[in-house]
Amino acid sequence: DGQYPKRHPVNVEPDVFPENQLEILTEFLPDADPDYLKMMYDRFEGKPDLVTRFINEVMEGKDCPTKKEYQRRQQLSAQQKQYTTEFTVENFIKLIPDPHAFFSDSSRTVKMDDLSCHYALVFLCNTFHKLPIRVVESTFKKNSCKLYKTFKELQTRLKRSFMLKKRARKPIEMPNTIQNIPLLQEIAYCAHEKEINEYLDEIKNKEEAERREAVSQGLMKTCGCCYDEAVLPRDIFSCENGCSFCKSCIVKSTEVLFGEGKLDFPCLMNCPSYFSLQTLQVLSAKLFSKIAQKKALEEIKSAGINELEMCPFCDFATIPAEGYNIFSCLNPECMKESCRLCKEPSHAPLRCEEIEKDENVRARTFVENKMTEALLKTCWKCGIKFFKEEGCNRMTCSCGAKMCYVCNQPVTGYKHFNENGGDRYDLCPLYSDTVNLNKENVLKGAEVAKAEIDKTKLKYDPTRDIHQHYKDRAKKVPQTQV
């Protein structure tokens, strides 16, 4: 294109051999999607020069799928399987303990785009295959695309035999699994409602039998916080000093304290003791994991281990391998690779002094923006921005307005210009060396910008290759003799 070069290319020349292409790609592009790198490896197999070129292009800013996107896909795939191909009632109840109340809640909302609506409708049509499709569609629409509400209404309609088709429809092929996890949860509940209810009834019956047994033997406990006198022995827990509390009170108090940033959870009575990590396992797995990680990190920090290093982007800490300058975070929510020396994102194979910090980027971007402003002309009538590489200086905008490319003033005819061979040097030239004119404008814009910033912050000068850039442009763009 006709724009000036944004940055000087970084010439990375890794020793690439056919047998180590994938290893090289992974080493030089640690934040890239592993699946994407494997695909590129297959494409470049036996062509090490293409691997080198690809690495340079990505490090210079070419779009490349990231490792974070890859991990997000993996997490999403695991969630999708949880409610489809790998569904189990036990796991479902762990995540949603009271599904009937959860899915019947009128305030619950699920974002339903066209794809989600279609997916839900196909599920309903296949489930109620003896009802006419128009009945399923109209009911779904009437209920504002609320799946569970529609499902229950269609169950009622199914009992009215006069509405049933004599022959069931052939099932409609389900679309590819969608990314709408809340909808997949709702579909899973509808599809497995009977076995889920049976499982919940079984748990309830066992609990009632256990409660009767505990009452008959005088084993019921009292919570020292809410004073509930009918707590099952398995639902009572103690602080390190032996004070007893029900599971609900411990969970609520811990959630409040952790939300305030605390990692020590004192007894709920006038007692100097605390709840141990073992006791805190009554919490949800997600919350317990967070607390355990943070407590472990605090203990490691207080141990004063000199070799211990932390990820600059999260709380993960470890002792990295000696002699290796890249810190690889193993926190699933981060997974970033950083430089152990400058604490910036990994920049191998560049040295620390060769990369731009935030302040360097801001300085370079400021100069580049000023260069762009100087290059572009603005139509006096409609405000559209443009630049040219060839042709005369009497410019006609797409809105019909005419202006001079040299002085930016509105014009009508050609009286504003000194034509080729003319002697009116007080007028703007009708033709000029446009490539050189663009170069001069860009350089002037850069000078103005540099005067407004701290030049020590400009690690990469955007004008570094400007002369060579426009020299190359002049060879490609035919110029009118002036």
TIFI-704983 format. One record per residue (C-alpha): residue number from 0; residue in three letters; x, z, y. Coordinates in steps of 0.001 Angstrom, whole numbers, plus 500000, padded with zeros to 6 digits. Layout:
REM residues N
KEKE, k, r, px, pz, py
KEKE, NUM, ALA, X, Z, Y .
...
END
This chain:
REM residues 482
KEKE, k, r, px, pz, py
KEKE, 0, ASP, 500000, 500000, 500000 .
KEKE, 1, GLY, 500997, 499896, 503671 .
KEKE, 2, GLN, 501443, 503645, 504039 .
KEKE, 3, TYR, 504872, 505226, 504540 .
KEKE, 4, PRO, 506473, 507038, 501575 .
KEKE, 5, LYS, 505292, 510632, 501292 .
KEKE, 6, ARG, 508321, 512062, 499497 .
KEKE, 7, HIS, 511672, 510954, 498227 .
KEKE, 8, PRO, 511457, 510312, 494454 .
KEKE, 9, VAL, 512978, 512928, 492201 .
KEKE, 10, ASN, 515143, 511126, 489672 .
KEKE, 11, VAL, 514907, 513127, 486475 .
KEKE, 12, GLU, 517053, 511680, 483718 .
KEKE, 13, PRO, 516495, 513804, 480616 .
KEKE, 14, ASP, 518349, 512753, 477497 .
KEKE, 15, VAL, 515416, 511248, 475643 .
KEKE, 16, PHE, 515889, 510131, 472057 .
KEKE, 17, PRO, 513088, 508789, 469842 .
KEKE, 18, GLU, 513199, 511857, 467590 .
KEKE, 19, ASN, 512823, 514407, 470420 .
KEKE, 20, GLN, 510316, 512671, 472714 .
KEKE, 21, LEU, 507490, 515181, 472197 .
KEKE, 22, GLU, 509874, 518121, 472649 .
KEKE, 23, ILE, 511163, 516622, 475920 .
KEKE, 24, LEU, 507636, 515971, 477217 .
KEKE, 25, THR, 506629, 519573, 476471 .
KEKE, 26, GLU, 509782, 521035, 478029 .
KEKE, 27, PHE, 509611, 519062, 481271 .
KEKE, 28, LEU, 505810, 519248, 481649 .
KEKE, 29, PRO, 504999, 522790, 480433 .
KEKE, 30, ASP, 501704, 522982, 482339 .
KEKE, 31, ALA, 500317, 519711, 480927 .
KEKE, 32, ASP, 497555, 519391, 478347 .
KEKE, 33, PRO, 499270, 519450, 474886 .
KEKE, 34, ASP, 496727, 516966, 473483 .
KEKE, 35, TYR, 497445, 514588, 476357 .
KEKE, 36, LEU, 501206, 514880, 475815 .
KEKE, 37, LYS, 500731, 514167, 472104 .
KEKE, 38, MET, 498714, 511067, 472995 .
KEKE, 39, MET, 501437, 509898, 475398 .
KEKE, 40, TYR, 504065, 510646, 472738 .
KEKE, 41, ASP, 502244, 508364, 470295 .
KEKE, 42, ARG, 502033, 505687, 472977 .
KEKE, 43, PHE, 505724, 505973, 473932 .
KEKE, 44, GLU, 507081, 506345, 470401 .
KEKE, 45, GLY, 510464, 504640, 470213 .
KEKE, 46, LYS, 510495, 503921, 473972 .
KEKE, 47, PRO, 512512, 506733, 475613 .
KEKE, 48, ASP, 512742, 504857, 478930 .
KEKE, 49, LEU, 508945, 505037, 479264 .
KEKE, 50, VAL, 509063, 508784, 478582 .
KEKE, 51, THR, 511561, 509250, 481423 .
KEKE, 52, ARG, 509444, 507169, 483796 .
KEKE, 53, PHE, 506276, 509063, 482844 .
KEKE, 54, ILE, 507960, 512462, 483447 .
KEKE, 55, ASN, 509143, 511333, 486881 .
KEKE, 56, GLU, 505671, 510062, 487830 .
KEKE, 57, VAL, 503964, 513329, 486861 .
KEKE, 58, MET, 506570, 515453, 488661 .
KEKE, 59, GLU, 506047, 513286, 491742 .
KEKE, 60, GLY, 502329, 514071, 491776 .
KEKE, 61, LYS, 500616, 511674, 489368 .
KEKE, 62, ASP, 497411, 513196, 488005 .
KEKE, 63, CYS, 497847, 514726, 484560 .
KEKE, 64, PRO, 495414, 516885, 482539 .
KEKE, 65, THR, 496576, 520502, 482670 .
KEKE, 66, LYS, 497141, 523145, 480009 .
KEKE, 67, LYS, 494464, 525247, 481702 .
KEKE, 68, GLU, 491934, 522433, 481195 .
KEKE, 69, TYR, 493022, 522229, 477554 .
KEKE, 70, GLN, 492524, 525987, 477095 .
KEKE, 71, ARG, 489151, 525784, 478797 .
KEKE, 72, ARG, 488145, 523058, 476317 .
KEKE, 73, GLN, 489311, 525208, 473416 .
KEKE, 74, GLN, 487343, 528211, 474692 .
KEKE, 75, LEU, 484271, 526057, 475298 .
KEKE, 76, SER, 484533, 524543, 471823 .
KEKE, 77, ALA, 484762, 528023, 470284 .
KEKE, 78, GLN, 481668, 529121, 472236 .
KEKE, 79, GLN, 479755, 525998, 471219 .
KEKE, 80, LYS, 480558, 526576, 467530 .
KEKE, 81, GLN, 479466, 530209, 467886 .
KEKE, 82, TYR, 475903, 529041, 468558 .
KEKE, 83, THR, 475854, 525891, 466405 .
KEKE, 84, THR, 478028, 525129, 463364 .
KEKE, 85, GLU, 479513, 528652, 463008 .
KEKE, 86, PHE, 476416, 530664, 463927 .
KEKE, 87, THR, 475970, 534085, 462300 .
KEKE, 88, VAL, 473218, 536581, 463011 .
KEKE, 89, GLU, 475668, 539496, 463100 .
KEKE, 90, ASN, 477828, 537965, 465835 .
KEKE, 91, PHE, 474775, 536851, 467798 .
KEKE, 92, ILE, 473386, 540408, 467878 .
KEKE, 93, LYS, 476758, 541796, 468980 .
KEKE, 94, LEU, 476648, 539495, 472011 .
KEKE, 95, ILE, 472908, 539808, 472721 .
KEKE, 96, PRO, 471655, 543126, 471236 .
KEKE, 97, ASP, 468007, 542650, 472334 .
KEKE, 98, PRO, 467438, 538873, 472250 .
KEKE, 99, HIS, 463649, 538995, 472587 .
KEKE, 100, ALA, 463822, 540949, 475858 .
KEKE, 101, PHE, 466754, 538830, 477037 .
KEKE, 102, PHE, 465122, 535427, 476496 .
KEKE, 103, SER, 461601, 536560, 477485 .
KEKE, 104, ASP, 462795, 537840, 480863 .
KEKE, 105, SER, 461018, 535687, 483458 .
KEKE, 106, SER, 463818, 536289, 485980 .
KEKE, 107, ARG, 466410, 534737, 483637 .
KEKE, 108, THR, 467450, 531282, 484794 .
KEKE, 109, VAL, 469353, 528530, 483011 .
KEKE, 110, LYS, 470753, 525596, 484963 .
KEKE, 111, MET, 469058, 522524, 483518 .
KEKE, 112, ASP, 470512, 519170, 484487 .
KEKE, 113, ASP, 469213, 515898, 482996 .
KEKE, 114, LEU, 471548, 516137, 479993 .
KEKE, 115, SER, 470475, 519721, 479238 .
KEKE, 116, CYS, 466781, 518835, 479565 .
KEKE, 117, HIS, 467208, 515900, 477195 .
KEKE, 118, TYR, 469100, 518036, 474674 .
KEKE, 119, ALA, 466435, 520773, 474768 .
KEKE, 120, LEU, 463627, 518222, 474466 .
KEKE, 121, VAL, 465190, 516568, 471401 .
KEKE, 122, PHE, 465517, 520021, 469794 .
KEKE, 123, LEU, 461837, 520781, 470502 .
KEKE, 124, CYS, 460653, 517378, 469242 .
KEKE, 125, ASN, 462607, 517788, 465997 .
KEKE, 126, THR, 461445, 521385, 465516 .
KEKE, 127, PHE, 457775, 520556, 466127 .
KEKE, 128, HIS, 457847, 517195, 464368 .
KEKE, 129, LYS, 454152, 517372, 463451 .
KEKE, 130, LEU, 453070, 517592, 467089 .
KEKE, 131, PRO, 452828, 514400, 469176 .
KEKE, 132, ILE, 455876, 513826, 471368 .
KEKE, 133, ARG, 453652, 513583, 474449 .
KEKE, 134, VAL, 452374, 517136, 473741 .
KEKE, 135, VAL, 455935, 518476, 473436 .
KEKE, 136, GLU, 457067, 516691, 476599 .
KEKE, 137, SER, 454056, 517747, 478697 .
KEKE, 138, THR, 454363, 521387, 477566 .
KEKE, 139, PHE, 458091, 521423, 478384 .
KEKE, 140, LYS, 457386, 519931, 481813 .
KEKE, 141, LYS, 454486, 522329, 482483 .
KEKE, 142, ASN, 456767, 525284, 481753 .
KEKE, 143, SER, 459383, 524020, 484240 .
KEKE, 144, CYS, 461818, 523142, 481414 .
KEKE, 145, LYS, 461977, 526770, 480216 .
KEKE, 146, LEU, 462912, 526409, 476562 .
KEKE, 147, TYR, 461848, 529717, 474989 .
KEKE, 148, LYS, 458532, 529788, 476835 .
KEKE, 149, THR, 457826, 526225, 475681 .
KEKE, 150, PHE, 458928, 527097, 472137 .
KEKE, 151, LYS, 456450, 530003, 471868 .
KEKE, 152, GLU, 453590, 527928, 473292 .
KEKE, 153, LEU, 454274, 525074, 470860 .
KEKE, 154, GLN, 454330, 527570, 467978 .
KEKE, 155, THR, 450788, 528568, 468969 .
KEKE, 156, ARG, 449679, 524934, 469254 .
KEKE, 157, LEU, 451133, 524206, 465825 .
KEKE, 158, LYS, 448566, 526553, 464286 .
KEKE, 159, ARG, 445737, 524333, 465578 .
KEKE, 160, SER, 445487, 521947, 462651 .
KEKE, 161, PHE, 443441, 519308, 464504 .
KEKE, 162, MET, 446448, 518516, 466714 .
KEKE, 163, LEU, 448852, 517904, 463831 .
KEKE, 164, LYS, 450044, 514457, 462812 .
KEKE, 165, LYS, 449293, 513543, 459205 .
KEKE, 166, ARG, 452883, 512492, 458654 .
KEKE, 167, ALA, 455859, 514184, 460209 .
KEKE, 168, ARG, 458001, 512100, 462547 .
KEKE, 169, LYS, 461492, 511081, 461596 .
KEKE, 170, PRO, 463984, 513434, 463267 .
KEKE, 171, ILE, 465578, 512226, 466493 .
KEKE, 172, GLU, 469362, 512178, 466421 .
KEKE, 173, MET, 470692, 515098, 468455 .
KEKE, 174, PRO, 473026, 514154, 471321 .
KEKE, 175, ASN, 476608, 515405, 471336 .
KEKE, 176, THR, 476850, 519176, 471802 .
KEKE, 177, ILE, 476475, 520048, 475473 .
KEKE, 178, GLN, 478560, 522438, 477559 .
KEKE, 179, ASN, 475550, 524475, 478704 .
KEKE, 180, ILE, 476317, 527693, 476778 .
KEKE, 181, PRO, 473242, 529678, 477998 .
KEKE, 182, LEU, 471010, 526862, 476720 .
KEKE, 183, LEU, 472839, 526781, 473361 .
KEKE, 184, GLN, 472262, 530552, 473095 .
KEKE, 185, GLU, 468545, 530046, 473702 .
KEKE, 186, ILE, 468323, 527195, 471184 .
KEKE, 187, ALA, 470176, 529322, 468608 .
KEKE, 188, TYR, 467646, 532128, 469107 .
KEKE, 189, CYS, 464697, 529754, 468742 .
KEKE, 190, ALA, 466198, 528131, 465637 .
KEKE, 191, HIS, 467064, 531452, 463947 .
KEKE, 192, GLU, 464394, 533748, 465408 .
KEKE, 193, LYS, 462930, 534699, 462031 .
KEKE, 194, GLU, 466229, 535736, 460415 .
KEKE, 195, ILE, 467336, 537489, 463634 .
KEKE, 196, ASN, 464135, 539546, 463697 .
KEKE, 197, GLU, 464534, 540374, 459994 .
KEKE, 198, TYR, 468092, 541524, 460620 .
KEKE, 199, LEU, 466998, 543699, 463585 .
KEKE, 200, ASP, 464154, 545193, 461529 .
KEKE, 201, GLU, 466621, 546029, 458770 .
KEKE, 202, ILE, 468945, 547779, 461248 .
KEKE, 203, LYS, 465989, 549654, 462770 .
KEKE, 204, ASN, 464751, 550822, 459362 .
KEKE, 205, LYS, 468234, 552029, 458385 .
KEKE, 206, GLU, 468574, 553908, 461681 .
KEKE, 207, GLU, 465176, 555570, 461268 .
KEKE, 208, ALA, 466061, 556622, 457742 .
KEKE, 209, GLU, 469395, 557970, 458972 .
KEKE, 210, ARG, 467645, 559836, 461771 .
KEKE, 211, ARG, 465122, 561422, 459370 .
KEKE, 212, GLU, 467965, 562480, 457090 .
KEKE, 213, ALA, 469928, 563984, 460008 .
KEKE, 214, VAL, 466859, 565893, 461266 .
KEKE, 215, SER, 466069, 567254, 457814 .
KEKE, 216, GLN, 469629, 568537, 457458 .
KEKE, 217, GLY, 469858, 569823, 461048 .
KEKE, 218, LEU, 472701, 567460, 461959 .
KEKE, 219, MET, 471364, 566078, 465264 .
KEKE, 220, LYS, 473694, 566556, 468227 .
KEKE, 221, THR, 473226, 567286, 471945 .
KEKE, 222, CYS, 474933, 565298, 474731 .
KEKE, 223, GLY, 476752, 567519, 477231 .
KEKE, 224, CYS, 475931, 565122, 480081 .
KEKE, 225, CYS, 472338, 563875, 479763 .
KEKE, 226, TYR, 471324, 566796, 477438 .
KEKE, 227, ASP, 469597, 564510, 474936 .
KEKE, 228, GLU, 469092, 566784, 471910 .
KEKE, 229, ALA, 468405, 564010, 469394 .
KEKE, 230, VAL, 471693, 562126, 469198 .
KEKE, 231, LEU, 472819, 560882, 465794 .
KEKE, 232, PRO, 476218, 562221, 464674 .
KEKE, 233, ARG, 477685, 558689, 464665 .
KEKE, 234, ASP, 476668, 558249, 468326 .
KEKE, 235, ILE, 478376, 561405, 469612 .
KEKE, 236, PHE, 481972, 561361, 470888 .
KEKE, 237, SER, 484326, 563948, 472339 .
KEKE, 238, CYS, 486980, 564301, 474995 .
KEKE, 239, GLU, 490447, 565502, 473950 .
KEKE, 240, ASN, 489213, 569081, 474423 .
KEKE, 241, GLY, 486197, 568702, 472130 .
KEKE, 242, CYS, 483364, 568372, 474691 .
KEKE, 243, SER, 480638, 566171, 473142 .
KEKE, 244, PHE, 478758, 563306, 474800 .
KEKE, 245, CYS, 476541, 560459, 473708 .
KEKE, 246, LYS, 477862, 556922, 473600 .
KEKE, 247, SER, 475650, 555797, 476495 .
KEKE, 248, CYS, 476983, 558409, 478939 .
KEKE, 249, ILE, 480627, 557668, 478086 .
KEKE, 250, VAL, 480086, 553916, 478493 .
KEKE, 251, LYS, 478322, 554257, 481862 .
KEKE, 252, SER, 480877, 556656, 483368 .
KEKE, 253, THR, 483826, 554560, 482153 .
KEKE, 254, GLU, 482373, 551347, 483581 .
KEKE, 255, VAL, 481943, 553014, 486990 .
KEKE, 256, LEU, 485485, 554442, 487077 .
KEKE, 257, PHE, 487116, 551222, 485849 .
KEKE, 258, GLY, 485190, 549323, 488518 .
KEKE, 259, GLU, 486840, 551635, 491072 .
KEKE, 260, GLY, 490270, 550679, 489727 .
KEKE, 261, LYS, 490891, 553879, 487757 .
KEKE, 262, LEU, 492570, 553953, 484334 .
KEKE, 263, ASP, 492131, 557657, 483520 .
KEKE, 264, PHE, 488669, 558720, 482367 .
KEKE, 265, PRO, 488102, 562496, 482704 .
KEKE, 266, CYS, 485691, 564611, 480706 .
KEKE, 267, LEU, 482111, 564633, 482071 .
KEKE, 268, MET, 482037, 568448, 482186 .
KEKE, 269, ASN, 484209, 570952, 484083 .
KEKE, 270, CYS, 487096, 570302, 481747 .
KEKE, 271, PRO, 490667, 569146, 482569 .
KEKE, 272, SER, 490753, 566838, 479546 .
KEKE, 273, TYR, 490286, 563043, 479297 .
KEKE, 274, PHE, 488797, 560505, 476888 .
KEKE, 275, SER, 491432, 558990, 474590 .
KEKE, 276, LEU, 491811, 555278, 473916 .
KEKE, 277, GLN, 490426, 555901, 470452 .
KEKE, 278, THR, 487241, 557346, 471955 .
KEKE, 279, LEU, 487007, 554491, 474458 .
KEKE, 280, GLN, 486530, 552060, 471576 .
KEKE, 281, VAL, 482806, 552755, 472023 .
KEKE, 282, LEU, 483033, 550308, 474957 .
KEKE, 283, SER, 482425, 546594, 474619 .
KEKE, 284, ALA, 485395, 544771, 473088 .
KEKE, 285, LYS, 486010, 542898, 476344 .
KEKE, 286, LEU, 486106, 546018, 478556 .
KEKE, 287, PHE, 488155, 548024, 476051 .
KEKE, 288, SER, 490704, 545191, 475840 .
KEKE, 289, LYS, 491096, 545132, 479638 .
KEKE, 290, ILE, 491567, 548901, 479834 .
KEKE, 291, ALA, 494044, 548949, 476936 .
KEKE, 292, GLN, 496117, 546142, 478469 .
KEKE, 293, LYS, 496254, 547783, 481898 .
KEKE, 294, LYS, 497132, 551208, 480464 .
KEKE, 295, ALA, 499876, 549669, 478332 .
KEKE, 296, LEU, 501256, 547883, 481378 .
KEKE, 297, GLU, 501289, 551124, 483399 .
KEKE, 298, GLU, 503155, 552897, 480606 .
KEKE, 299, ILE, 505688, 550077, 480346 .
KEKE, 300, LYS, 506263, 550128, 484115 .
KEKE, 301, SER, 506762, 553885, 484155 .
KEKE, 302, ALA, 509316, 553600, 481329 .
KEKE, 303, GLY, 511740, 551926, 483751 .
KEKE, 304, ILE, 512835, 549146, 481383 .
KEKE, 305, ASN, 515296, 547023, 483357 .
KEKE, 306, GLU, 514728, 543858, 481320 .
KEKE, 307, LEU, 510963, 543980, 481778 .
KEKE, 308, GLU, 509521, 541139, 483859 .
KEKE, 309, MET, 506002, 540448, 485070 .
KEKE, 310, CYS, 504169, 537183, 485484 .
KEKE, 311, PRO, 503981, 536404, 489248 .
KEKE, 312, PHE, 500370, 535264, 488812 .
KEKE, 313, CYS, 498815, 538076, 486728 .
KEKE, 314, ASP, 499593, 541507, 485185 .
KEKE, 315, PHE, 501193, 540229, 481984 .
KEKE, 316, ALA, 504645, 541713, 481300 .
KEKE, 317, THR, 507278, 541136, 478640 .
KEKE, 318, ILE, 511045, 541058, 478045 .
KEKE, 319, PRO, 512016, 537359, 478181 .
KEKE, 320, ALA, 514753, 535837, 476046 .
KEKE, 321, GLU, 518207, 536194, 477590 .
KEKE, 322, GLY, 519617, 533076, 479238 .
KEKE, 323, TYR, 516219, 531362, 479556 .
KEKE, 324, ASN, 515033, 530922, 483144 .
KEKE, 325, ILE, 511395, 530074, 482427 .
KEKE, 326, PHE, 508877, 532931, 482111 .
KEKE, 327, SER, 506005, 531980, 479776 .
KEKE, 328, CYS, 502879, 534052, 480391 .
KEKE, 329, LEU, 500876, 534803, 477223 .
KEKE, 330, ASN, 497787, 536089, 479037 .
KEKE, 331, PRO, 495008, 533723, 477784 .
KEKE, 332, GLU, 493438, 533700, 481251 .
KEKE, 333, CYS, 496710, 532671, 482931 .
KEKE, 334, MET, 499218, 530970, 480579 .
KEKE, 335, LYS, 501350, 529806, 483520 .
KEKE, 336, GLU, 505054, 529129, 483282 .
KEKE, 337, SER, 507157, 530331, 486204 .
KEKE, 338, CYS, 510784, 530411, 487286 .
KEKE, 339, ARG, 512394, 533819, 486664 .
KEKE, 340, LEU, 514730, 533318, 489630 .
KEKE, 341, CYS, 512394, 532339, 492483 .
KEKE, 342, LYS, 509021, 533420, 490970 .
KEKE, 343, GLU, 507499, 530016, 491777 .
KEKE, 344, PRO, 505696, 527809, 489217 .
KEKE, 345, SER, 508173, 526317, 486749 .
KEKE, 346, HIS, 510084, 523477, 488411 .
KEKE, 347, ALA, 512516, 522423, 485656 .
KEKE, 348, PRO, 514733, 520436, 485921 .
KEKE, 349, LEU, 514937, 520996, 489702 .
KEKE, 350, ARG, 516971, 523888, 491106 .
KEKE, 351, CYS, 515189, 526584, 493111 .
KEKE, 352, GLU, 516593, 525333, 496420 .
KEKE, 353, GLU, 515228, 521858, 495670 .
KEKE, 354, ILE, 511576, 522858, 495529 .
KEKE, 355, GLU, 509179, 523438, 498368 .
KEKE, 356, LYS, 507651, 526838, 499065 .
KEKE, 357, ASP, 504221, 527112, 500697 .
KEKE, 358, GLU, 505747, 527157, 504185 .
KEKE, 359, ASN, 507793, 524046, 503338 .
KEKE, 360, VAL, 504697, 522239, 502118 .
KEKE, 361, ARG, 502792, 523162, 505284 .
KEKE, 362, ALA, 505619, 521853, 507473 .
KEKE, 363, ARG, 505910, 518582, 505541 .
KEKE, 364, THR, 502138, 518085, 505457 .
KEKE, 365, PHE, 501897, 518689, 509214 .
KEKE, 366, VAL, 504516, 515991, 509905 .
KEKE, 367, GLU, 502902, 513573, 507427 .
KEKE, 368, ASN, 499495, 514041, 509053 .
KEKE, 369, LYS, 500947, 513333, 512499 .
KEKE, 370, MET, 502650, 510214, 511108 .
KEKE, 371, THR, 499332, 509047, 509686 .
KEKE, 372, GLU, 497577, 509670, 513016 .
KEKE, 373, ALA, 500250, 507618, 514790 .
KEKE, 374, LEU, 499919, 504765, 512299 .
KEKE, 375, LEU, 496135, 504516, 512405 .
KEKE, 376, LYS, 494164, 502952, 515245 .
KEKE, 377, THR, 490698, 504189, 516175 .
KEKE, 378, CYS, 487893, 501819, 517124 .
KEKE, 379, TRP, 486691, 502691, 520630 .
KEKE, 380, LYS, 483098, 501963, 519664 .
KEKE, 381, CYS, 482405, 503351, 516159 .
KEKE, 382, GLY, 485441, 505587, 515607 .
KEKE, 383, ILE, 486542, 503988, 512335 .
KEKE, 384, LYS, 490297, 504204, 511647 .
KEKE, 385, PHE, 492421, 501277, 510495 .
KEKE, 386, PHE, 495849, 499622, 510640 .
KEKE, 387, LYS, 497048, 496059, 510083 .
KEKE, 388, GLU, 500115, 494437, 508588 .
KEKE, 389, GLU, 499704, 490857, 509787 .
KEKE, 390, GLY, 497729, 488677, 512192 .
KEKE, 391, CYS, 497284, 488712, 515954 .
KEKE, 392, ASN, 496847, 491817, 518101 .
KEKE, 393, ARG, 493253, 491003, 519045 .
KEKE, 394, MET, 491496, 493151, 516478 .
KEKE, 395, THR, 487816, 492870, 515535 .
KEKE, 396, CYS, 486298, 495983, 513946 .
KEKE, 397, SER, 483614, 495779, 511250 .
KEKE, 398, CYS, 481170, 497039, 513902 .
KEKE, 399, GLY, 481938, 493969, 516042 .
KEKE, 400, ALA, 483984, 495744, 518720 .
KEKE, 401, LYS, 487224, 494063, 519838 .
KEKE, 402, MET, 490380, 495878, 520911 .
KEKE, 403, CYS, 494100, 495411, 521458 .
KEKE, 404, TYR, 496293, 496639, 518595 .
KEKE, 405, VAL, 499186, 497363, 520990 .
KEKE, 406, CYS, 497539, 499461, 523718 .
KEKE, 407, ASN, 494241, 500353, 521977 .
KEKE, 408, GLN, 492147, 499125, 524942 .
KEKE, 409, PRO, 488805, 497281, 524506 .
KEKE, 410, VAL, 489074, 493509, 525064 .
KEKE, 411, THR, 486709, 490552, 525180 .
KEKE, 412, GLY, 488588, 487253, 525202 .
KEKE, 413, TYR, 492308, 486466, 525198 .
KEKE, 414, LYS, 493065, 487094, 528896 .
KEKE, 415, HIS, 494427, 490509, 527956 .
KEKE, 416, PHE, 497285, 488895, 525997 .
KEKE, 417, ASN, 500468, 486941, 526636 .
KEKE, 418, GLU, 500366, 484132, 524090 .
KEKE, 419, ASN, 503413, 482736, 522320 .
KEKE, 420, GLY, 505636, 480906, 524820 .
KEKE, 421, GLY, 503860, 482501, 527798 .
KEKE, 422, ASP, 505619, 484152, 530727 .
KEKE, 423, ARG, 503082, 486936, 531425 .
KEKE, 424, TYR, 505283, 489750, 530184 .
KEKE, 425, ASP, 503101, 492278, 532005 .
KEKE, 426, LEU, 500426, 491615, 529370 .
KEKE, 427, CYS, 500327, 492758, 525761 .
KEKE, 428, PRO, 501695, 490150, 523332 .
KEKE, 429, LEU, 499121, 488259, 521290 .
KEKE, 430, TYR, 501517, 488343, 518348 .
KEKE, 431, SER, 504162, 490924, 517535 .
KEKE, 432, ASP, 506307, 492136, 514677 .
KEKE, 433, THR, 503556, 494301, 513168 .
KEKE, 434, VAL, 505725, 495888, 510491 .
KEKE, 435, ASN, 508233, 497012, 513116 .
KEKE, 436, LEU, 505430, 498138, 515448 .
KEKE, 437, ASN, 503912, 500270, 512677 .
KEKE, 438, LYS, 507331, 501747, 511904 .
KEKE, 439, GLU, 507941, 502675, 515555 .
KEKE, 440, ASN, 504506, 504297, 515837 .
KEKE, 441, VAL, 505067, 506326, 512671 .
KEKE, 442, LEU, 508520, 507494, 513808 .
KEKE, 443, LYS, 507143, 508507, 517218 .
KEKE, 444, GLY, 504415, 510510, 515488 .
KEKE, 445, ALA, 507057, 512244, 513369 .
KEKE, 446, GLU, 509150, 513111, 516447 .
KEKE, 447, VAL, 506146, 514683, 518153 .
KEKE, 448, ALA, 505330, 516703, 515015 .
KEKE, 449, LYS, 508902, 517919, 514484 .
KEKE, 450, ALA, 509013, 519216, 518055 .
KEKE, 451, GLU, 506063, 521491, 517222 .
KEKE, 452, ILE, 507455, 523105, 514042 .
KEKE, 453, ASP, 510424, 525138, 512890 .
KEKE, 454, LYS, 512696, 522402, 511526 .
KEKE, 455, THR, 514367, 524825, 509119 .
KEKE, 456, LYS, 511064, 524893, 507221 .
KEKE, 457, LEU, 511119, 521121, 506690 .
KEKE, 458, LYS, 512882, 520929, 503322 .
KEKE, 459, TYR, 511757, 517321, 502733 .
KEKE, 460, ASP, 511784, 515022, 505769 .
KEKE, 461, PRO, 508981, 512438, 505377 .
KEKE, 462, THR, 510956, 509988, 507556 .
KEKE, 463, ARG, 513904, 510048, 505176 .
KEKE, 464, ASP, 513212, 506622, 503654 .
KEKE, 465, ILE, 511027, 505168, 506395 .
KEKE, 466, HIS, 513477, 502444, 507457 .
KEKE, 467, GLN, 513977, 501216, 503904 .
KEKE, 468, HIS, 510233, 501372, 503298 .
KEKE, 469, TYR, 509394, 499099, 506229 .
KEKE, 470, LYS, 512347, 496846, 505429 .
KEKE, 471, ASP, 510792, 496288, 502011 .
KEKE, 472, ARG, 507369, 495756, 503602 .
KEKE, 473, ALA, 508800, 493090, 505918 .
KEKE, 474, LYS, 509963, 491105, 502895 .
KEKE, 475, LYS, 506486, 491185, 501347 .
KEKE, 476, VAL, 504347, 490633, 504462 .
KEKE, 477, PRO, 504614, 487240, 506214 .
KEKE, 478, GLN, 505269, 487730, 509945 .
KEKE, 479, THR, 504372, 485377, 512783 .
KEKE, 480, GLN, 507325, 484253, 514840 .
KEKE, 481, VAL, 507248, 486042, 518184 .
END
